[in-house]
Amino acid sequence: MDKNEFEDKWKLIRSQSKIWWSLITDSDLNKIDKAEIKFLQYVTLLQLKYRYDRQAAKDEIDRRVAEYEKANAITVH
């Protein structure tokens, strides 16, 4: 996921963040809301809270968003 796609999905990611990562707080999310580039701030937050390296943090975001979208996809018959 690149920063533009992240920005497009920020509302979804924000709403699920505390479910996906229990160490993320409302205060963390409020800081990210104000960040110029939310993607970089969020990746850094995951690195600090979970000790992911940069690529692992990006991969985790991708994985969790993909799982959420798959689980919540509307099936058209």
C-alpha positions as CSV (number, residue, x, y, z in Angstrom):
1,M,0.0,0.0,0.0
2,D,1.4,3.4,-0.9
3,K,0.7,6.6,1.0
4,N,-2.1,7.7,-1.4
5,E,-4.0,4.4,-1.0
6,F,-3.4,4.7,2.8
7,E,-4.9,8.2,2.8
8,D,-7.9,6.9,0.8
9,K,-8.5,4.1,3.4
10,W,-7.6,6.2,6.4
11,K,-11.1,6.2,7.9
12,L,-11.3,2.4,7.7
13,I,-7.8,2.0,9.1
14,R,-8.5,4.5,11.9
15,S,-11.7,2.8,12.8
16,Q,-10.1,-0.6,13.1
17,S,-6.7,0.4,14.5
18,K,-7.4,-0.2,18.2
19,I,-9.0,-3.6,17.3
20,W,-6.0,-4.6,15.2
21,W,-3.3,-3.3,17.5
22,S,-4.2,-3.1,21.2
23,L,-1.3,-0.7,22.0
24,I,-2.6,2.0,19.8
25,T,-4.5,4.7,21.7
26,D,-6.9,7.5,20.8
27,S,-4.1,10.0,21.5
28,D,-2.0,8.2,18.9
29,L,-4.8,8.3,16.3
30,N,-5.4,12.0,17.0
31,K,-1.8,12.8,16.3
32,I,-1.9,10.9,13.1
33,D,-5.1,12.7,12.1
34,K,-3.1,16.0,12.2
35,A,0.0,14.6,10.4
36,E,0.8,15.8,6.9
37,I,1.6,12.3,5.7
38,K,-0.5,9.9,7.8
39,F,1.1,6.8,6.3
40,L,4.6,7.6,7.4
41,Q,3.4,8.6,10.9
42,Y,1.4,5.4,11.2
43,V,4.2,3.1,10.0
44,T,6.5,4.8,12.6
45,L,3.9,4.3,15.3
46,L,3.8,0.6,14.6
47,Q,7.6,0.5,14.6
48,L,7.7,2.1,18.0
49,K,4.9,0.2,19.6
50,Y,5.5,-3.2,18.1
51,R,9.2,-3.1,17.1
52,Y,8.4,-3.9,13.5
53,D,10.9,-2.9,11.0
54,R,9.7,-0.5,8.4
55,Q,8.7,-3.2,5.8
56,A,7.1,-5.4,8.4
57,A,4.9,-2.5,9.5
58,K,3.8,-1.8,5.9
59,D,3.1,-5.5,5.3
60,E,1.0,-5.7,8.5
61,I,-1.1,-2.8,7.4
62,D,-1.6,-4.4,4.0
63,R,-2.5,-7.7,5.5
64,R,-5.0,-6.4,8.0
65,V,-6.7,-4.1,5.5
66,A,-7.0,-6.9,2.9
67,E,-8.4,-9.3,5.6
68,Y,-10.9,-6.7,6.7
69,E,-12.0,-6.0,3.1
70,K,-12.3,-9.7,2.3
71,A,-14.3,-10.4,5.4
72,N,-16.7,-7.5,4.8
73,A,-17.0,-7.8,1.0
74,I,-20.5,-7.7,-0.3
75,T,-21.2,-10.7,-2.5
76,V,-23.3,-10.0,-5.6
77,H,-25.3,-12.9,-6.9
